[in-house]
């Protein structure tokens, strides 16, 4: 947090590319450092063997949860489409399940906690709604369409340029 307090005033007016780069740098540096610290603390408290069993167990549990919930989400999306509805909620669920699976396959206690939270449907929907509200409030979404003139709207006869070839010649 100390780095963010120093960096945030400096970043104002510098553009989104620099801010995003700093955030990604801090994530790629911060998350492994937190995970290493948690490994040392937990390993010191319960020992190396149990710590490794927990990490391996959460990976297996995560892959099983991903398979079962992923298939259920896929089936519900198929049902929604066959009923003529867009499976918007199922797409959100599927995206968060993918992220949860990646987090659970990544060794670490913090990533496992975040991954298990994403396996809870109410948490996924609440997070998805929060993200959509944030994007709607802070994002700049533009939809542009381009139409070409269709044949039915052209005026005048259709002209096809060609050459007639007589097969007797």
FIGU-294480 format. One record per residue: residue number from 1; residue in three letters; chain; y, x, z of N, C-alpha, C in turn. Coordinates in steps of 0.001 Angstrom, whole numbers, m for minus. Layout:
// residues N
   pos   code   unit        nv        nu        nw       cav       cau       caw        cv        cu        cw
   NUM    ALA      A         Y         X         Z         Y         X         Z         Y         X         Z
...
// end
This chain:
// residues 169
   pos   code   unit        nv        nu        nw       cav       cau       caw        cv        cu        cw
     1    UNK      A     m1187       805         0         0         0         0      1265       858         0
     2    UNK      A      1186      2013       647      2328      2910       709      2780      3310      m698
     3    UNK      A      1796      3593     m1560      2117      3995     m2935      2790      2844     m3678
     4    UNK      A      2297      1623     m3473      2887       472     m4152      4326       242     m3699
     5    UNK      A      4618       456     m2409      5984       274     m1930      6935      1276     m2565
     6    UNK      A      6430      2469     m2807      7253      3483     m3452      7373      3191     m4950
     7    UNK      A      6278      2785     m5571      6233      2651     m7024      6892      1377     m7534
     8    UNK      A      6799       275     m6796      7293      m998     m7320      8787      m985     m7636
     9    UNK      A      9667      m463     m6752     11084      m425     m7156     11311       463     m8376
    10    UNK      A     10568      1537     m8484     10706      2446     m9622     10245      1784    m10911
    11    UNK      A      9236       888    m10821      8668       260    m12016      9543      m842    m12592
    12    UNK      A     10450     m1401    m11800     11245     m2512    m12301     12069     m2055    m13489
    13    UNK      A     11913     m2767    m14578     12642     m2449    m15799     11974     m1406    m16664
    14    UNK      A     10826      m887    m16259     10141       159    m17029      9198      m413    m18083
    15    UNK      A      8914     m1679    m18008      8045     m2292    m19005      6657     m2538    m18463
    16    UNK      A      5954     m3502    m19056      4633     m3880    m18548      3572     m2817    m18785
    17    UNK      A      3721     m1973    m19795      2695      m966    m20066      2586        49    m18941
    18    UNK      A      3712       503    m18430      3691      1477    m17342      3147       831    m16071
    19    UNK      A      3574      m395    m15783      3102     m1085    m14584      1594     m1309    m14654
    20    UNK      A      1096     m1755    m15794      m342     m1996    m15932     m1118      m690    m15822
    21    UNK      A      m581       372    m16389     m1242      1664    m16293     m1354      2129    m14857
    22    UNK      A      m296      1943    m14069      m333      2340    m12665     m1317      1483    m11883
    23    UNK      A     m1319       194    m12150     m2248      m695    m11455     m3688      m317    m11770
    24    UNK      A     m3999       m67    m13041     m5360       333    m13402     m5735      1671    m12775
    25    UNK      A     m4796      2608    m12752     m5053      3903    m12128     m5385      3724    m10652
    26    UNK      A     m4583      2899     m9966     m4830      2673     m8542     m6163      1957     m8312
    27    UNK      A     m6537      1032     m9193     m7826       356     m9056     m8985      1333     m9252
    28    UNK      A     m8909      2143    m10303     m9998      3078    m10578    m10082      4186     m9547
    29    UNK      A     m9001      4468     m8871     m9011      5466     m7809     m9284      4819     m6458
    30    UNK      A     m8657      3674     m6212     m8741      3037     m4907    m10088      2425     m4587
    31    UNK      A    m10679      1717     m5540    m11953      1049     m5269    m13049      2059     m4920
    32    UNK      A    m13250      3127     m5692    m14275      4099     m5287    m13990      4745     m3929
    33    UNK      A    m12727      5010     m3623    m12411      5600     m2323    m12749      4642     m1176
    34    UNK      A    m12434      3361     m1355    m12782      2371      m335    m14290      2270      m182
    35    UNK      A    m15006      2247     m1308    m16471      2152     m1258    m17090      3370      m570
    36    UNK      A    m16582      4556      m851    m17103      5764      m198    m16869      5671      1311
    37    UNK      A    m15677      5246      1699    m15385      5084      3123    m16318      4086      3792
    38    UNK      A    m16588      2971      3107    m17504      1969      3664    m18929      2506      3752
    39    UNK      A    m19374      3263      2739    m20708      3870      2791    m20837      4797      3994
    40    UNK      A    m19814      5605      4229    m19854      6545      5352    m19901      5791      6672
    41    UNK      A    m19047      4756      6828    m19011      3977      8070    m20337      3251      8325
    42    UNK      A    m20815      2531      7304    m22050      1757      7474    m23236      2701      7637
    43    UNK      A    m23292      3754      6836    m24382      4722      6967    m24399      5390      8324
    44    UNK      A    m23216      5658      8879    m23148      6247     10217    m23600      5274     11289
    45    UNK      A    m23374      3976     11070    m23724      2968     12067    m25200      2582     12020
    46    UNK      A    m25767      2432     10820    m27158      1953     10736    m28110      2975     10137
    47    UNK      A    m27618      4062      9595    m28475      5091      9021    m28534      5000      7504
    48    UNK      A    m29027      6097      6912    m29080      6195      5457    m30071      5215      4838
    49    UNK      A    m31287      5143      5378    m32333      4279      4808    m31924      2822      4724
    50    UNK      A    m31515      2226      5848    m31097       830      5785    m29891       602      4860
    51    UNK      A    m28974      1567      4821    m27817      1431      3930    m28266      1364      2481
    52    UNK      A    m29161      2267      2087    m29669      2252       708    m30460       980       414
    53    UNK      A    m31246       495      1374    m31987      m754      1171    m31040     m1935       961
    54    UNK      A    m29942     m1954      1708    m28966     m3039      1535    m28363     m2984       132
    55    UNK      A    m27997     m1784      m314    m27378     m1641     m1637    m28356     m2055     m2734
    56    UNK      A    m29604     m1611     m2640    m30614     m1964     m3648    m30949     m3448     m3574
    57    UNK      A    m31055     m3980     m2348    m31358     m5405     m2180    m30287     m6305     m2756
    58    UNK      A    m29036     m5943     m2562    m27966     m6781     m3114    m27967     m6744     m4640
    59    UNK      A    m28367     m5623     m5217    m28451     m5553     m6681    m29537     m6498     m7194
    60    UNK      A    m30698     m6510     m6540    m31769     m7417     m6963    m31390     m8875     m6726
    61    UNK      A    m30810     m9152     m5562    m30384    m10518     m5267    m29318    m10980     m6253
    62    UNK      A    m28398    m10088     m6580    m27357    m10421     m7543    m27897    m10717     m8920
    63    UNK      A    m28882     m9935     m9373    m29456    m10198    m10701    m30211    m11520    m10713
    64    UNK      A    m30901    m11863     m9615    m31600    m13138     m9541    m30602    m14299     m9541
    65    UNK      A    m29530    m14186     m8726    m28512    m15237     m8697    m27836    m15401    m10058
    66    UNK      A    m27575    m14287    m10706    m26942    m14341    m12024    m27832    m15077    m13016
    67    UNK      A    m29115    m14793    m12976    m30040    m15445    m13909    m30117    m16945    m13630
    68    UNK      A    m30302    m17329    m12363    m30473    m18755    m12064    m29187    m19539    m12296
    69    UNK      A    m28054    m19045    m11790    m26805    m19766    m11974    m26321    m19698    m13418
    70    UNK      A    m26585    m18587    m14083    m26199    m18461    m15489    m26936    m19456    m16366
    71    UNK      A    m28243    m19607    m16141    m29020    m20586    m16911    m28561    m22016    m16614
    72    UNK      A    m28264    m22303    m15359    m27780    m23646    m15009    m26432    m23922    m15684
    73    UNK      A    m25568    m22927    m15716    m24267    m23081    m16370    m24445    m23285    m17870
    74    UNK      A    m25364    m22538    m18462    m25642    m22661    m19899    m26173    m24063    m20219
    75    UNK      A    m27094    m24558    m19413    m27643    m25901    m19641    m26565    m26971    m19513
    76    UNK      A    m25700    m26825    m18512    m24629    m27806    m18326    m23648    m27764    m19500
    77    UNK      A    m23363    m26574    m20014    m22471    m26459    m21171    m23085    m27138    m22387
    78    UNK      A    m24398    m26952    m22586    m25078    m27624    m23704    m25015    m29138    m23545
    79    UNK      A    m25216    m29618    m22312    m25167    m31057    m22054    m23760    m31592    m22330
    80    UNK      A    m22742    m30871    m21866    m21364    m31298    m22109    m21075    m31383    m23604
    81    UNK      A    m21513    m30381    m24363    m21260    m30391    m25811    m22028    m31511    m26501
    82    UNK      A    m23254    m31793    m26056    m24004    m32882    m26684    m23390    m34237    m26348
    83    UNK      A    m22677    m34312    m25207    m21966    m35542    m24845    m20598    m35630    m25504
    84    UNK      A    m20248    m34625    m26318    m18978    m34631    m27029    m17804    m34116    m26214
    85    UNK      A    m18097    m33421    m25109    m17028    m32893    m24263    m16945    m31378    m24436
    86    UNK      A    m15753    m30844    m24230    m15590    m29399    m24246    m16044    m28833    m22901
    87    UNK      A    m16866    m27797    m22907    m17380    m27247    m21640    m16418    m26236    m21012
    88    UNK      A    m15198    m26659    m20731    m14176    m25740    m20218    m14572    m25192    m18851
    89    UNK      A    m14985    m26077    m17942    m15395    m25603    m16615    m16569    m24642    m16708
    90    UNK      A    m17491    m24929    m17628    m18675    m24065    m17751    m18305    m22685    m18295
    91    UNK      A    m17299    m22636    m19158    m16837    m21341    m19666    m16221    m20534    m18536
    92    UNK      A    m15439    m21198    m17681    m14847    m20513    m16521    m15954    m20023    m15597
    93    UNK      A    m16927    m20896    m15318    m18060    m20486    m14488    m18785    m19284    m15102
    94    UNK      A    m19041    m19350    m16385    m19765    m18259    m17051    m19012    m16945    m16994
    95    UNK      A    m17711    m16982    m17191    m16911    m15763    m17121    m16960    m15153    m15725
    96    UNK      A    m16785    m15993    m14709    m16830    m15478    m13343    m18232    m15027    m12948
    97    UNK      A    m19266    m15674    m13469    m20632    m15215    m13189    m20873    m13838    m13800
    98    UNK      A    m20334    m13610    m14980    m20451    m12295    m15601    m19770    m11229    m14740
    99    UNK      A    m18577    m11534    m14268    m17858    m10591    m13404    m18622    m10377    m12099
   100    UNK      A    m19177    m11468    m11537    m19951    m11353    m10298    m21174    m10466    m10498
   101    UNK      A    m21852    m10624    m11628    m23021     m9787    m11903    m22659     m8316    m12005
   102    UNK      A    m21563     m8026    m12665    m21119     m6625    m12777    m20775     m6074    m11403
   103    UNK      A    m20086     m6877    m10590    m19716     m6416     m9247    m20941     m6167     m8375
   104    UNK      A    m21961     m7021     m8491    m23151     m6843     m7661    m24035     m5697     m8139
   105    UNK      A    m23982     m5385     m9410    m24760     m4250     m9900    m24053     m2925     m9634
   106    UNK      A    m22764     m2988     m9311    m22013     m1793     m8938    m22299     m1512     m7468
   107    UNK      A    m22793      m318     m7142    m23117       m38     m5745    m21857       m34     m4873
   108    UNK      A    m21919      m765     m3775    m20811      m781     m2842    m20756     m2075     m2064
   109    UNK      A    m20192     m2007      m877    m20128     m3180       m12    m18963     m4097      m376
   110    UNK      A    m17827     m3535      m739    m16681     m4359     m1115    m16963     m5108     m2420
   111    UNK      A    m17512     m4401     m3418    m17813     m5056     m4694    m18904     m6103     m4518
   112    UNK      A    m19875     m5845     m3628    m20908     m6848     m3365    m20312     m8099     m2732
   113    UNK      A    m19395     m7912     m1804    m18748     m9058     m1150    m17983     m9900     m2173
   114    UNK      A    m17208     m9232     m3037    m16478     m9965     m4076    m17444    m10655     m5041
   115    UNK      A    m18533     m9971     m5387    m19524    m10556     m6287    m20171    m11799     m5693
   116    UNK      A    m20558    m11723     m4410    m21173    m12888     m3773    m20187    m14046     m3647
   117    UNK      A    m18912    m13751     m3418    m17913    m14822     m3399    m17843    m15535     m4745
   118    UNK      A    m17959    m14776     m5835    m17887    m15378     m7169    m19134    m16195     m7509
   119    UNK      A    m20200    m16053     m6739    m21383    m16890     m6966    m21250    m18267     m6319
   120    UNK      A    m20180    m18497     m5572    m19951    m19800     m4949    m19076    m20642     m5880
   121    UNK      A    m19630    m21736     m6433    m18872    m22546     m7404    m17500    m23015     m6917
   122    UNK      A    m17337    m23468     m5672    m15986    m23884     m5265    m14984    m22720     m5291
   123    UNK      A    m15438    m21540     m4915    m14555    m20371     m4951    m14184    m20032     m6386
   124    UNK      A    m15184    m20088     m7299    m14918    m19798     m8720    m13875    m20747     m9288
   125    UNK      A    m14045    m22053     m9031    m13106    m23029     m9577    m11714    m22869     m8969
   126    UNK      A    m11653    m22622     m7658    m10348    m22428     m7022     m9657    m21192     m7594
   127    UNK      A    m10396    m20112     m7770     m9826    m18894     m8340     m9391    m19123     m9785
   128    UNK      A    m10216    m19817    m10555     m9866    m20114    m11946     m8610    m20956    m12049
   129    UNK      A     m8489    m21960    m11191     m7285    m22795    m11199     m6047    m21997    m10802
   130    UNK      A     m6215    m21122     m9792     m5086    m20294     m9367     m4636    m19378    m10501
   131    UNK      A     m5594    m18777    m11200     m5259    m17879    m12314     m4547    m18647    m13427
   132    UNK      A     m5043    m19840    m13759     m4391    m20645    m14796     m2974    m21042    m14401
   133    UNK      A     m2775    m21413    m13134     m1417    m21750    m12675      m510    m20523    m12751
   134    UNK      A     m1033    m19377    m12366      m237    m18151    m12414       160    m17824    m13851
   135    UNK      A      m806    m17932    m14761      m519    m17644    m16174       494    m18643    m16728
   136    UNK      A       329    m19922    m16366      1264    m20937    m16852      2678    m20684    m16334
   137    UNK      A      2784    m20190    m15107      4102    m19957    m14524      4721    m18646    m14992
   138    UNK      A      3932    m17576    m15082      4471    m16245    m15365      4174    m15744    m16778
   139    UNK      A      3220    m16351    m17429      2806    m15844    m18728      3672    m16357    m19859
   140    UNK      A      3547    m15738    m20980      4257    m16146    m22180      3196    m16452    m23229
   141    UNK      A      2854    m17722    m23344      1798    m18133    m24261      2449    m18780    m25470
   142    UNK      A      2113    m18283    m26618      2650    m18852    m27863      1497    m19181    m28789
   143    UNK      A      1603    m20307    m29429       612    m20716    m30408      1336    m20873    m31730
   144    UNK      A       923    m20126    m32710      1534    m20215    m34031       466    m20595    m35033
   145    UNK      A       804    m21511    m35903      m134    m21913    m36937       521    m21714    m38292
   146    UNK      A      m287    m21400    m39232       182    m21225    m40597      m646    m22131    m41487
   147    UNK      A        34    m22883    m42337      m670    m23777    m43242      m364    m23372    m44668
   148    UNK      A     m1395    m23395    m45443     m1195    m23179    m46875     m1151    m24543    m47536
   149    UNK      A      m545    m24594    m48665      m415    m25851    m49383     m1796    m26257    m49905
   150    UNK      A     m2216    m27446    m49534     m3525    m27904    m49995     m3404    m28500    m51396
   151    UNK      A     m4538    m28628    m52051     m4532    m29152    m53430     m4008    m30576    m53492
   152    UNK      A     m4303    m31352    m52440     m3880    m32748    m52480     m2362    m32876    m52389
   153    UNK      A     m1693    m31865    m51880      m246    m31939    m51733       491    m31313    m52912
   154    UNK      A      m187    m30611    m53770       496    m29996    m54924       976    m31070    m55880
   155    UNK      A      2074    m30787    m56489      2592    m31742    m57471      2231    m31272    m58859
   156    UNK      A      1971    m32211    m59697      1646    m31880    m61078       146    m31722    m61276
   157    UNK      A      m249    m31575    m62533     m1679    m31468    m62840     m2221    m30096    m62441
   158    UNK      A     m3538    m30071    m62212     m4207    m28813    m61921     m4452    m28099    m63240
   159    UNK      A     m4017    m26880    m63346     m4170    m26113    m64576     m5184    m25007    m64329
   160    UNK      A     m6204    m24995    m65193     m7217    m23944    m65123     m7123    m23148    m66406
   161    UNK      A     m6871    m21871    m66276     m6745    m20999    m67432     m8142    m20498    m67779
   162    UNK      A     m8531    m20631    m69036     m9852    m20175    m69453     m9906    m19924    m70940
   163    UNK      A    m11081    m19532    m71413    m11286    m19237    m72815    m12577    m19908    m73245
   164    UNK      A    m12564    m20561    m74394    m13752    m21243    m74900    m14503    m20274    m75799
   165    UNK      A    m15819    m20167    m75533    m16660    m19313    m76356    m17653    m20197    m77089
   166    UNK      A    m17686    m20079    m78400    m18599    m20860    m79226    m19912    m20089    m79305
   167    UNK      A    m21031    m20695    m78886    m22302    m19972    m78902    m22816    m19706    m80328
   168    UNK      A    m22317    m20402    m81358    m22773    m20190    m82735    m22152    m18944    m83367
   169    UNK      A    m21131    m18394    m82781    m20454    m17240    m83393    m21158    m15968    m83102
// end
